[in-house]
């Protein structure tokens, strides 16, 4: 397993965002944000076939995420938006690199959500680009994929803006909002973005 996995927790800093580990003291802020965005996120939220709703224990969720991260299985980050007017960088969403495989695959899958009030402001593509640069340049992964419901127009725009390849539809790929749902799979390998994902994104915006 690559050396970096023994150094969790770690944060990634970008031009205006910070990807940082979730902390137990984030509970009130996270719960407020999730409740405020319940209707916005529900159609796209992953669920378990035998259970729904928020984690019964936020601290247990954070501990589980950190344990998996230390094992090199995922990179679970809060998306924070620093401000020159405050020392507190509020959480505006989450991004996780999950299903990380090492060995001959060296791949992972990115999932994310963002506060509706910040949708359409470029936060998600910037966060995805930051995460991918870390995965490719620092972690040593080779391939990143993003799986999106065909009806999720906002997420489809994210992969379009970043230049992901469309690899087709996966039937009943994930349990979403209480039922099995098809997803379109998009992917990029490190060799396809030699200039870096963040440079590609910032260049596209100029």
Backbone as a chain_set.jsonl record, in Angstrom:
{"seq": "XXXXXXXXXXXXXXXXXXXXXXXXXXXXXXXXXXXXXXXXXXXXXXXXXXXXXXXXXXXXXXXXXXXXXXXXXXXXXXXXXXXXXXXXXXXXXXXXXXXXXXXXXXXXXXXXXXXXXXXXXXXXXXXXXXXXXXXXXXXXXXXXXXXXXXXXXXXXXXXXXXXXXXXXXXXXXXXXXXXXXXXXXXXXXXXXXXXXXXXXXXXXXX", "coords": {"N": [[0.843, -1.195, 0.0], [0.565, 2.27, -0.785], [2.703, 4.748, 0.708], [1.451, 7.149, 1.509], [-1.015, 6.613, 2.629], [-0.724, 6.102, 5.277], [-0.714, 8.508, 6.454], [-3.08, 9.776, 6.914], [-5.147, 11.911, 8.88], [-5.545, 14.083, 6.015], [-5.468, 17.138, 4.154], [-6.53, 18.969, 1.233], [-5.671, 21.802, -0.517], [-7.019, 24.312, -2.55], [-7.478, 26.876, -5.118], [-9.744, 28.309, -4.128], [-11.073, 26.571, -2.463], [-11.147, 24.103, 0.198], [-10.447, 20.763, 0.72], [-11.146, 18.729, 3.28], [-10.775, 16.443, 6.093], [-13.724, 15.16, 7.685], [-14.869, 16.19, 10.911], [-15.66, 15.332, 14.31], [-16.775, 17.457, 15.663], [-18.094, 18.75, 13.688], [-20.692, 18.005, 13.563], [-23.211, 19.397, 14.156], [-23.236, 21.433, 12.208], [-23.073, 19.923, 9.846], [-25.4, 18.326, 10.009], [-27.374, 20.297, 9.945], [-26.95, 21.355, 7.369], [-27.488, 19.112, 5.761], [-30.183, 18.63, 6.378], [-31.328, 21.008, 5.485], [-30.989, 20.666, 2.804], [-32.432, 18.468, 2.093], [-34.579, 17.825, 0.275], [-33.437, 18.6, -2.106], [-31.278, 16.846, -2.383], [-32.272, 14.251, -2.078], [-33.266, 12.753, -4.425], [-30.903, 11.754, -5.488], [-29.396, 10.537, -3.583], [-27.423, 7.932, -2.255], [-28.612, 4.898, -0.883], [-29.216, 2.292, 1.555], [-30.379, -0.984, 0.871], [-31.735, -2.111, 3.035], [-32.182, -0.085, 4.827], [-32.808, 3.408, 5.6], [-32.326, 7.011, 5.73], [-30.59, 9.341, 7.972], [-27.261, 8.795, 9.374], [-27.316, 6.997, 12.427], [-25.539, 7.675, 14.374], [-23.442, 10.228, 14.306], [-20.777, 10.56, 15.091], [-19.859, 7.932, 14.969], [-20.037, 7.493, 12.237], [-18.072, 9.272, 11.263], [-15.803, 8.182, 12.503], [-15.739, 5.675, 11.281], [-15.292, 6.414, 8.602], [-12.726, 7.591, 8.832], [-11.244, 5.407, 9.697], [-11.416, 3.704, 7.464], [-10.106, 5.343, 5.642], [-7.501, 5.41, 6.678], [-6.797, 2.843, 6.103], [-6.457, 2.967, 3.439], [-8.642, 2.755, 1.781], [-10.468, 4.687, 1.08], [-11.005, 8.238, 0.518], [-12.339, 10.451, 2.382], [-13.785, 13.506, 2.278], [-14.811, 16.713, 3.539], [-16.16, 19.471, 1.762], [-14.966, 22.597, 2.015], [-15.387, 26.134, 2.268], [-13.384, 28.679, 2.462], [-13.28, 32.029, 3.855], [-12.451, 35.47, 3.542], [-13.511, 37.01, 5.427], [-13.965, 35.634, 7.729], [-12.712, 33.336, 10.187], [-13.694, 30.839, 10.176], [-14.276, 28.221, 7.964], [-16.952, 27.426, 6.215], [-18.763, 24.352, 5.752], [-19.732, 23.24, 2.6], [-20.456, 21.069, 1.214], [-19.758, 17.619, 0.336], [-17.138, 15.393, -0.675], [-16.045, 12.292, -1.752], [-13.524, 9.926, -2.383], [-13.937, 6.753, -3.191], [-14.131, 3.109, -2.983], [-11.486, 2.391, -3.527], [-8.961, 0.73, -5.239], [-5.959, -1.107, -5.162], [-2.928, -2.629, -6.172], [-2.913, -4.083, -9.382], [-4.891, -2.482, -10.437], [-5.307, 0.179, -9.305], [-7.326, 2.246, -8.881], [-10.229, 4.367, -8.4], [-13.39, 5.717, -7.22], [-15.316, 8.623, -7.537], [-17.606, 10.411, -5.582], [-20.076, 12.916, -4.763], [-21.677, 15.747, -3.16], [-23.392, 18.905, -3.051], [-24.299, 21.914, -1.397], [-27.431, 23.332, -2.166], [-27.604, 26.102, -2.424], [-25.119, 26.776, -3.343], [-24.893, 25.571, -5.741], [-24.033, 25.367, -9.185], [-21.99, 27.221, -9.151], [-19.464, 26.464, -9.751], [-18.14, 25.06, -7.785], [-18.275, 22.224, -7.425], [-17.007, 21.018, -9.831], [-14.45, 22.137, -9.446], [-13.702, 21.052, -6.958], [-13.726, 18.306, -7.601], [-11.666, 18.287, -9.508], [-9.475, 19.038, -7.89], [-9.387, 16.834, -6.126], [-8.848, 14.765, -7.937], [-6.322, 15.497, -8.937], [-4.823, 15.155, -6.617], [-5.17, 12.382, -6.251], [-3.983, 11.309, -8.583], [-1.384, 12.538, -8.777], [-0.265, 12.501, -6.196], [-1.226, 10.276, -4.688], [-0.926, 8.124, -6.38], [-2.827, 6.798, -7.915], [-4.347, 5.411, -10.885], [-6.702, 5.514, -12.377], [-9.823, 7.183, -12.365], [-13.261, 7.119, -11.728], [-16.62, 8.341, -12.239], [-19.913, 7.862, -11.364], [-23.146, 8.394, -12.514], [-26.591, 9.145, -12.239], [-28.708, 8.965, -15.085], [-30.661, 10.95, -15.147], [-29.697, 13.055, -13.701], [-29.021, 16.022, -14.336], [-27.378, 18.158, -13.475], [-25.043, 16.947, -12.408], [-24.18, 15.611, -14.662], [-23.35, 17.74, -16.186], [-21.071, 18.458, -14.804], [-19.135, 16.389, -15.318], [-18.992, 16.716, -18.035], [-17.914, 19.29, -18.294], [-15.366, 18.804, -17.283], [-14.292, 17.03, -19.029], [-14.586, 14.204, -19.008], [-14.63, 10.776, -20.124], [-17.386, 9.066, -21.52], [-18.479, 6.008, -20.533], [-20.679, 4.444, -20.827], [-23.861, 2.857, -19.87], [-24.649, 1.475, -16.692], [-26.561, -1.075, -15.574], [-28.97, -0.966, -12.996], [-27.092, -0.089, -11.021], [-26.511, 1.19, -8.523], [-28.061, 1.528, -5.273], [-30.405, 3.905, -4.941], [-32.062, 6.515, -3.361], [-33.94, 4.738, -2.305], [-34.336, 2.71, -4.203], [-33.121, 0.429, -6.753], [-30.982, 1.725, -9.252], [-30.18, 2.741, -12.589], [-26.994, 3.821, -13.854], [-24.865, 6.141, -15.563], [-21.54, 5.694, -16.51], [-18.532, 7.41, -16.118], [-15.13, 8.177, -16.882], [-11.6, 8.83, -16.323], [-8.124, 8.518, -16.994], [-4.844, 8.875, -15.539], [-2.973, 9.422, -17.533], [-4.453, 10.738, -19.416], [-4.779, 13.312, -18.627], [-2.35, 15.012, -18.577], [-1.666, 17.61, -18.008], [-2.848, 18.14, -15.626], [-5.834, 18.082, -13.678], [-6.941, 20.319, -12.355], [-5.641, 22.454, -13.59], [-6.673, 22.064, -16.141], [-9.394, 22.6, -15.683], [-9.359, 25.28, -14.701], [-8.234, 26.517, -16.904], [-10.221, 26.114, -18.794], [-12.135, 27.828, -17.926], [-11.289, 30.341, -18.489]], "CA": [[0.0, 0.0, 0.0], [1.392, 3.466, -0.836], [3.068, 5.353, 1.983], [0.612, 8.276, 1.911], [-2.2, 6.183, 3.359], [-0.442, 6.089, 6.708], [-0.657, 9.893, 6.905], [-4.406, 10.353, 7.117], [-5.938, 12.791, 8.021], [-4.869, 15.06, 5.172], [-6.323, 18.102, 3.468], [-6.062, 19.454, -0.062], [-6.009, 23.22, -0.641], [-7.092, 24.801, -3.91], [-7.563, 28.336, -5.251], [-10.759, 28.887, -3.243], [-11.682, 25.517, -1.656], [-10.338, 23.165, 0.967], [-10.986, 19.438, 0.977], [-10.586, 18.346, 4.58], [-11.516, 15.369, 6.756], [-14.824, 15.516, 8.569], [-14.526, 16.099, 12.328], [-16.841, 15.096, 15.156], [-17.388, 18.74, 16.03], [-18.856, 19.236, 12.534], [-22.01, 17.369, 13.554], [-24.335, 20.333, 14.074], [-23.189, 22.109, 10.908], [-23.378, 18.932, 8.808], [-26.805, 17.946, 10.101], [-28.167, 21.446, 9.48], [-26.812, 21.441, 5.921], [-28.189, 17.988, 5.152], [-31.635, 18.837, 6.523], [-31.72, 22.118, 4.614], [-30.897, 20.221, 1.409], [-33.016, 17.134, 2.019], [-35.339, 17.623, -0.96], [-32.494, 18.811, -3.193], [-30.362, 15.712, -2.501], [-32.933, 12.954, -1.966], [-33.343, 11.945, -5.648], [-29.591, 11.253, -5.909], [-28.685, 9.987, -2.435], [-27.272, 6.489, -2.113], [-29.283, 4.327, 0.284], [-29.031, 0.86, 1.756], [-31.655, -1.667, 0.634], [-32.441, -2.465, 4.266], [-32.273, 1.044, 5.756], [-32.778, 4.741, 5.018], [-32.202, 8.078, 6.711], [-29.272, 9.792, 8.368], [-26.599, 7.896, 10.308], [-27.826, 7.095, 13.789], [-24.483, 8.217, 15.206], [-22.53, 10.978, 13.455], [-19.4, 10.26, 15.505], [-19.518, 6.606, 14.447], [-19.819, 7.655, 10.803], [-16.771, 9.9, 11.079], [-14.779, 7.202, 12.895], [-15.692, 4.647, 10.243], [-14.643, 7.006, 7.443], [-11.304, 7.751, 9.116], [-10.644, 4.076, 9.744], [-11.277, 3.253, 6.078], [-9.088, 6.168, 4.998], [-6.189, 4.954, 7.127], [-6.535, 1.565, 5.431], [-6.267, 3.217, 2.023], [-9.837, 2.332, 1.051], [-11.234, 5.846, 0.64], [-10.571, 9.573, 0.922], [-13.616, 11.117, 2.662], [-13.545, 14.916, 2.567], [-15.784, 17.799, 3.489], [-15.78, 20.6, 0.91], [-15.082, 23.814, 2.816], [-15.221, 27.366, 1.487], [-12.825, 29.727, 3.316], [-13.699, 33.401, 3.598], [-11.547, 36.482, 4.093], [-14.241, 37.716, 6.473], [-14.17, 34.774, 8.888], [-11.74, 32.261, 10.375], [-14.392, 29.572, 9.957], [-14.563, 27.864, 6.57], [-18.153, 26.604, 6.306], [-18.928, 23.189, 4.884], [-20.728, 23.468, 1.544], [-20.729, 19.79, 0.577], [-18.831, 16.53, 0.607], [-16.581, 14.636, -1.795], [-15.322, 11.105, -1.31], [-12.957, 8.966, -3.319], [-14.239, 5.476, -2.546], [-13.854, 1.882, -3.754], [-10.107, 2.452, -3.995], [-8.291, -0.554, -5.465], [-4.533, -0.968, -5.405], [-2.469, -3.7, -7.044], [-2.833, -3.795, -10.808], [-5.965, -1.57, -10.85], [-5.034, 1.562, -8.864], [-8.478, 3.024, -9.331], [-11.168, 4.821, -7.384], [-14.642, 6.301, -7.698], [-15.633, 9.874, -6.843], [-18.987, 10.818, -5.366], [-20.092, 14.245, -4.146], [-22.908, 16.533, -3.118], [-23.129, 20.303, -2.71], [-25.421, 22.722, -0.93], [-28.166, 23.892, -3.306], [-27.31, 27.527, -2.544], [-23.838, 26.933, -4.017], [-24.92, 24.841, -7.011], [-23.832, 26.192, -10.367], [-20.936, 28.217, -8.944], [-18.17, 25.868, -10.086], [-17.516, 24.421, -6.636], [-18.115, 20.779, -7.6], [-15.913, 20.667, -10.739], [-13.162, 22.491, -8.851], [-13.402, 20.056, -5.93], [-13.383, 17.064, -8.297], [-10.339, 18.47, -10.096], [-8.5, 18.996, -6.797], [-9.296, 15.456, -5.65], [-8.192, 13.939, -8.95], [-4.893, 15.827, -8.952], [-4.212, 14.48, -5.481], [-5.17, 10.936, -6.491], [-3.039, 10.97, -9.638], [-0.023, 13.027, -8.564], [0.235, 12.21, -4.854], [-1.6, 8.948, -4.193], [-0.479, 7.101, -7.299], [-3.9, 6.104, -8.617], [-4.252, 5.458, -12.347], [-8.002, 5.719, -13.017], [-10.916, 7.665, -11.528], [-14.553, 7.118, -12.398], [-17.772, 8.968, -11.596], [-21.137, 7.212, -11.831], [-24.197, 9.409, -12.403], [-27.894, 8.792, -12.776], [-28.939, 9.68, -16.347], [-31.571, 12.085, -14.937], [-29.038, 14.08, -12.889], [-28.443, 16.95, -15.32], [-26.32, 18.979, -12.883], [-23.817, 16.152, -12.339], [-23.73, 15.351, -16.027], [-22.62, 18.934, -16.626], [-19.751, 18.445, -14.156], [-18.198, 15.534, -16.062], [-18.829, 17.31, -19.364], [-16.983, 20.41, -18.161], [-14.034, 18.301, -16.973], [-13.788, 16.217, -20.134], [-14.597, 12.764, -18.736], [-15.135, 9.855, -21.141], [-18.623, 8.347, -21.219], [-18.241, 4.58, -20.729], [-21.926, 3.72, -21.015], [-24.829, 2.694, -18.782], [-24.59, 0.298, -15.834], [-27.917, -1.406, -15.165], [-29.211, -1.154, -11.56], [-25.732, -0.047, -10.488], [-26.498, 1.568, -7.113], [-29.343, 1.727, -4.611], [-30.536, 5.353, -4.825], [-33.377, 7.014, -2.937], [-34.847, 3.638, -1.996], [-34.522, 1.711, -5.25], [-31.972, 0.221, -7.623], [-31.031, 2.726, -10.322], [-29.145, 2.745, -13.624], [-26.041, 4.932, -13.844], [-23.875, 6.285, -16.621], [-20.201, 5.662, -15.944], [-17.566, 8.289, -16.767], [-13.811, 7.898, -16.327], [-10.368, 9.391, -16.872], [-6.882, 7.983, -16.446], [-3.836, 9.909, -15.306], [-2.33, 9.771, -18.787], [-5.333, 11.578, -20.233], [-4.74, 14.692, -18.128], [-0.964, 15.287, -18.163], [-1.564, 18.986, -17.527], [-3.514, 18.232, -14.329], [-7.259, 18.381, -13.788], [-7.248, 21.683, -11.925], [-5.191, 23.335, -14.678], [-7.642, 21.929, -17.232], [-10.626, 23.284, -15.298], [-9.146, 26.719, -14.649], [-8.014, 26.972, -18.258], [-11.492, 26.111, -19.503], [-12.973, 28.932, -17.436], [-10.738, 31.631, -18.938]], "C": [[0.88, 1.248, 0.0], [1.562, 4.116, 0.53], [2.057, 6.39, 2.452], [-0.566, 7.836, 2.77], [-1.979, 6.13, 4.857], [-0.458, 7.501, 7.286], [-2.027, 10.547, 6.982], [-4.535, 10.756, 8.576], [-5.07, 13.759, 7.216], [-5.898, 15.927, 4.468], [-5.687, 18.51, 2.153], [-6.572, 20.884, -0.224], [-5.966, 23.631, -2.109], [-7.212, 26.306, -3.944], [-8.597, 28.967, -4.333], [-11.398, 27.857, -2.317], [-10.643, 24.774, -0.831], [-11.11, 21.854, 1.061], [-10.333, 18.958, 2.263], [-11.392, 17.21, 5.192], [-12.663, 15.925, 7.594], [-14.391, 15.306, 10.013], [-15.796, 15.912, 13.151], [-17.541, 16.395, 15.514], [-18.151, 19.377, 14.863], [-20.315, 18.783, 12.573], [-23.15, 18.36, 13.363], [-24.383, 21.009, 12.708], [-23.588, 21.149, 9.789], [-24.85, 18.557, 8.807], [-27.71, 19.068, 9.607], [-28.137, 21.53, 7.957], [-27.577, 20.318, 5.235], [-29.706, 18.167, 5.248], [-32.122, 19.946, 5.596], [-31.759, 21.701, 3.15], [-31.573, 18.872, 1.179], [-33.736, 16.889, 0.696], [-34.445, 17.77, -2.195], [-31.651, 17.564, -3.459], [-31.048, 14.354, -2.589], [-32.979, 12.154, -3.262], [-32.035, 11.277, -6.039], [-28.837, 10.56, -4.783], [-28.623, 8.466, -2.473], [-27.946, 6.04, -0.818], [-28.896, 2.862, 0.414], [-30.367, 0.161, 1.555], [-32.451, -1.946, 1.899], [-32.618, -1.3, 5.218], [-32.255, 2.344, 4.986], [-32.526, 5.747, 6.128], [-30.763, 8.415, 7.035], [-28.611, 8.767, 9.273], [-27.125, 8.099, 11.719], [-26.809, 7.783, 14.693], [-23.459, 8.901, 14.301], [-21.082, 10.659, 13.798], [-18.953, 8.908, 14.97], [-19.257, 6.673, 12.944], [-18.437, 8.232, 10.528], [-15.645, 8.924, 11.417], [-14.617, 6.13, 11.834], [-14.988, 5.171, 8.998], [-13.134, 7.116, 7.663], [-10.581, 6.409, 9.154], [-10.418, 3.541, 8.329], [-10.197, 4.041, 5.341], [-7.687, 5.733, 5.402], [-5.803, 3.62, 6.491], [-6.342, 1.731, 3.924], [-7.451, 2.843, 1.171], [-10.648, 3.504, 0.508], [-10.544, 7.127, 1.087], [-11.851, 10.385, 1.146], [-13.414, 12.566, 3.113], [-14.833, 15.725, 2.672], [-15.254, 18.84, 2.514], [-16.028, 21.873, 1.711], [-14.724, 25.03, 1.972], [-14.699, 28.47, 2.407], [-13.3, 31.111, 2.895], [-12.7, 34.357, 4.224], [-12.205, 37.201, 5.27], [-14.403, 36.889, 7.752], [-13.069, 33.725, 8.966], [-12.376, 30.894, 10.122], [-14.666, 29.372, 8.475], [-15.766, 26.937, 6.565], [-18.126, 25.427, 5.335], [-20.015, 23.502, 3.865], [-21.048, 22.173, 0.797], [-19.737, 18.736, 1.026], [-18.349, 15.935, -0.71], [-15.792, 13.472, -1.228], [-14.766, 10.354, -2.51], [-13.1, 7.607, -2.638], [-13.897, 4.318, -3.469], [-12.439, 1.894, -4.326], [-9.524, 1.051, -4.085], [-6.821, -0.295, -5.762], [-4.083, -2.09, -6.347], [-2.392, -3.244, -8.487], [-3.861, -2.762, -11.26], [-5.649, -0.111, -10.547], [-6.126, 2.523, -9.328], [-9.327, 3.437, -8.144], [-12.378, 5.457, -8.032], [-14.97, 7.531, -6.873], [-17.146, 10.064, -6.771], [-19.004, 12.135, -4.613], [-21.52, 14.747, -4.013], [-22.54, 17.95, -2.694], [-24.429, 20.959, -2.263], [-26.11, 23.39, -2.13], [-27.841, 25.366, -3.52], [-25.995, 27.789, -3.278], [-23.78, 26.17, -5.34], [-24.736, 25.81, -8.175], [-22.751, 27.242, -10.24], [-19.542, 27.678, -9.243], [-17.488, 25.164, -8.942], [-17.271, 22.938, -6.89], [-17.022, 20.443, -8.614], [-14.539, 21.033, -10.184], [-12.761, 21.48, -7.794], [-13.005, 18.72, -6.55], [-11.983, 17.159, -8.885], [-9.247, 18.413, -9.034], [-8.29, 17.571, -6.315], [-8.552, 14.577, -6.645], [-6.703, 14.239, -9.046], [-4.182, 15.16, -7.781], [-4.097, 12.98, -5.736], [-4.116, 10.534, -7.513], [-1.592, 11.318, -9.268], [0.565, 12.613, -7.219], [-0.035, 10.773, -4.416], [-1.149, 7.827, -5.118], [-1.581, 6.282, -7.927], [-3.764, 6.327, -10.119], [-5.566, 5.869, -13.007], [-9.028, 6.186, -11.993], [-12.202, 7.627, -12.339], [-15.592, 7.853, -11.558], [-19.013, 8.347, -12.209], [-22.334, 8.098, -11.498], [-25.503, 8.87, -12.95], [-28.163, 9.59, -14.05], [-29.826, 10.907, -16.195], [-30.909, 13.256, -14.206], [-28.284, 15.062, -13.797], [-27.286, 17.759, -14.75], [-25.004, 18.218, -12.818], [-23.29, 15.808, -13.717], [-22.958, 16.55, -16.581], [-21.215, 18.975, -16.024], [-18.764, 17.618, -14.967], [-17.978, 16.055, -17.484], [-17.802, 18.44, -19.309], [-15.545, 19.934, -17.97], [-13.492, 17.351, -18.032], [-13.706, 14.738, -19.856], [-15.108, 11.99, -19.957], [-16.407, 9.172, -20.653], [-18.404, 6.87, -21.547], [-19.535, 3.764, -20.776], [-22.735, 3.546, -19.738], [-24.578, 1.393, -18.031], [-25.989, 0.055, -15.256], [-27.996, -1.637, -13.656], [-27.899, -1.112, -10.767], [-25.677, 0.241, -8.993], [-27.918, 1.705, -6.591], [-29.463, 3.213, -4.276], [-31.961, 5.706, -4.415], [-34.393, 5.88, -2.818], [-35.057, 2.608, -3.072], [-33.245, 1.584, -6.089], [-32.098, 1.109, -8.853], [-29.87, 2.551, -11.293], [-28.244, 3.966, -13.44], [-25.249, 4.945, -15.137], [-22.51, 6.406, -15.97], [-19.264, 6.522, -16.792], [-16.202, 8.064, -16.113], [-12.727, 8.702, -17.027], [-9.19, 8.665, -16.235], [-5.871, 9.113, -16.326], [-3.191, 10.365, -16.609], [-3.16, 10.662, -19.685], [-5.333, 13.037, -19.786], [-3.323, 15.037, -17.664], [-0.782, 16.694, -17.613], [-2.16, 19.164, -16.134], [-4.958, 18.643, -14.496], [-7.584, 19.814, -13.397], [-6.807, 22.688, -12.988], [-6.163, 23.267, -15.848], [-8.905, 22.715, -16.911], [-10.439, 24.798, -15.307], [-8.921, 27.28, -16.049], [-9.307, 27.059, -19.052], [-12.366, 27.287, -19.118], [-12.488, 30.286, -17.938], [-11.305, 32.042, -20.296]], "O": [[1.869, 1.28, 0.732], [0.682, 4.042, 1.389], [1.817, 6.514, 3.653], [-1.065, 8.628, 3.569], [-2.939, 6.115, 5.628], [-0.239, 7.677, 8.484], [-2.116, 11.769, 7.104], [-4.076, 10.017, 9.447], [-4.012, 14.194, 7.669], [-7.031, 15.515, 4.221], [-4.473, 18.412, 1.974], [-7.767, 21.142, -0.083], [-5.004, 23.339, -2.82], [-7.065, 26.959, -2.911], [-8.362, 30.054, -3.805], [-12.197, 28.231, -1.458], [-9.446, 24.806, -1.113], [-12.283, 21.839, 1.436], [-9.114, 18.798, 2.328], [-12.562, 17.027, 4.855], [-12.574, 17.024, 8.14], [-13.647, 14.374, 10.317], [-16.883, 16.298, 12.72], [-18.764, 16.428, 15.651], [-18.781, 20.421, 15.029], [-21.094, 19.148, 11.692], [-23.981, 18.167, 12.475], [-25.456, 21.142, 12.118], [-24.349, 21.513, 8.893], [-25.48, 18.478, 7.752], [-28.702, 18.813, 8.924], [-29.17, 21.749, 7.324], [-28.245, 20.552, 4.228], [-30.426, 17.883, 4.291], [-33.192, 19.841, 4.996], [-32.471, 22.303, 2.346], [-31.311, 18.209, 0.176], [-33.527, 15.855, 0.062], [-34.685, 17.124, -3.215], [-31.342, 17.252, -4.609], [-30.47, 13.405, -3.118], [-32.746, 10.946, -3.213], [-32.036, 10.336, -6.832], [-27.742, 10.043, -5.007], [-29.632, 7.796, -2.693], [-27.86, 6.715, 0.208], [-28.321, 2.272, -0.501], [-31.393, 0.657, 2.021], [-33.68, -2.014, 1.866], [-33.148, -1.483, 6.314], [-31.757, 2.402, 3.862], [-32.511, 5.399, 7.308], [-29.832, 7.854, 6.456], [-29.3, 7.949, 9.883], [-27.351, 9.228, 12.153], [-27.19, 8.413, 15.68], [-22.695, 8.229, 13.607], [-20.251, 10.503, 12.904], [-17.802, 8.748, 14.563], [-18.365, 5.995, 12.434], [-17.714, 7.739, 9.663], [-14.649, 8.849, 10.698], [-13.5, 5.719, 11.52], [-14.178, 4.464, 8.399], [-12.352, 6.772, 6.777], [-9.444, 6.294, 8.697], [-9.359, 2.99, 8.03], [-9.463, 3.488, 4.521], [-6.784, 5.69, 4.567], [-4.62, 3.309, 6.359], [-6.092, 0.756, 3.216], [-7.306, 2.633, -0.033], [-11.432, 3.334, -0.426], [-9.631, 7.111, 1.913], [-12.392, 10.95, 0.196], [-12.922, 12.811, 4.214], [-15.814, 15.451, 1.981], [-14.046, 19.07, 2.44], [-17.17, 22.189, 2.046], [-13.874, 24.964, 1.084], [-15.494, 29.135, 3.071], [-13.67, 31.337, 1.744], [-12.166, 34.094, 5.301], [-11.539, 37.915, 6.02], [-14.922, 37.39, 8.749], [-12.554, 33.277, 7.941], [-11.675, 29.911, 9.883], [-15.221, 30.248, 7.813], [-15.619, 25.757, 6.884], [-17.546, 25.5, 4.252], [-21.094, 23.974, 4.225], [-21.831, 22.185, -0.152], [-18.976, 18.937, 1.972], [-19.051, 15.967, -1.721], [-14.968, 13.647, -0.33], [-15.447, 10.171, -3.519], [-12.453, 7.346, -1.624], [-13.434, 4.518, -4.592], [-12.212, 1.465, -5.458], [-9.586, 0.28, -3.127], [-6.479, 0.616, -6.516], [-4.835, -2.452, -7.252], [-1.877, -2.167, -8.787], [-3.731, -2.212, -12.353], [-5.715, 0.738, -11.436], [-5.873, 3.476, -10.064], [-9.167, 2.929, -7.034], [-12.395, 5.707, -9.237], [-14.908, 7.491, -5.644], [-17.862, 9.9, -7.759], [-18.053, 12.448, -3.897], [-22.441, 14.247, -4.659], [-21.509, 18.171, -2.06], [-25.515, 20.59, -2.709], [-25.442, 23.945, -3.003], [-27.805, 25.835, -4.658], [-25.774, 28.891, -3.779], [-22.734, 26.129, -5.988], [-25.231, 26.936, -8.141], [-22.6, 28.077, -11.131], [-18.548, 28.366, -9.012], [-16.357, 24.705, -9.099], [-16.183, 22.436, -6.607], [-16.153, 19.634, -8.288], [-13.566, 20.319, -10.424], [-11.597, 21.084, -7.734], [-12.064, 18.073, -6.09], [-11.198, 16.217, -8.774], [-8.202, 17.801, -9.256], [-7.154, 17.14, -6.117], [-7.729, 13.747, -6.259], [-5.901, 13.321, -9.219], [-3.068, 14.657, -7.931], [-3.056, 12.377, -5.473], [-3.43, 9.528, -7.333], [-0.689, 10.497, -9.427], [1.772, 12.396, -7.116], [0.838, 10.127, -3.837], [-1.006, 6.687, -4.676], [-1.325, 5.185, -8.424], [-3.151, 7.296, -10.567], [-5.56, 6.495, -14.067], [-9.097, 5.652, -10.886], [-12.231, 8.05, -13.495], [-15.464, 7.972, -10.34], [-19.154, 8.307, -13.431], [-22.517, 8.504, -10.351], [-25.528, 8.218, -13.994], [-27.872, 10.786, -14.091], [-29.761, 11.818, -17.022], [-31.498, 14.333, -14.104], [-27.075, 14.945, -13.995], [-26.313, 18.024, -15.455], [-23.954, 18.775, -13.138], [-22.078, 15.722, -13.917], [-22.019, 16.381, -17.358], [-20.28, 19.467, -16.655], [-17.669, 18.091, -15.273], [-16.91, 15.861, -18.065], [-16.927, 18.535, -20.17], [-14.61, 20.58, -18.44], [-12.345, 16.912, -17.938], [-12.839, 14.062, -20.41], [-15.923, 12.5, -20.726], [-16.488, 8.751, -19.5], [-18.17, 6.519, -22.704], [-19.493, 2.534, -20.766], [-22.351, 4.021, -18.67], [-24.327, 0.349, -18.633], [-26.523, 0.896, -14.532], [-27.206, -2.396, -13.095], [-27.632, -1.99, -9.947], [-24.897, -0.378, -8.269], [-28.855, 1.962, -7.348], [-28.724, 3.727, -3.437], [-32.931, 5.262, -5.029], [-35.558, 6.037, -3.183], [-35.874, 1.703, -2.898], [-32.412, 2.49, -6.133], [-33.178, 1.235, -9.43], [-28.742, 2.257, -10.898], [-28.674, 5.004, -12.937], [-24.99, 3.9, -15.734], [-22.343, 7.135, -14.993], [-19.207, 6.384, -18.014], [-16.13, 7.79, -14.916], [-12.898, 9.182, -18.147], [-9.255, 8.251, -15.078], [-6.026, 10.171, -16.936], [-2.895, 11.548, -16.78], [-2.634, 11.276, -20.614], [-5.837, 13.903, -20.501], [-3.114, 15.323, -16.485], [0.144, 16.948, -16.843], [-1.999, 20.221, -15.524], [-5.279, 19.46, -15.359], [-8.415, 20.458, -14.038], [-7.513, 23.66, -13.257], [-6.45, 24.284, -16.479], [-9.432, 23.419, -17.772], [-11.268, 25.521, -15.859], [-9.362, 28.388, -16.353], [-9.48, 27.955, -19.879], [-13.236, 27.701, -19.884], [-13.206, 31.278, -17.821], [-10.949, 33.098, -20.819]]}, "num_chains": 1, "name": "protein.A"}
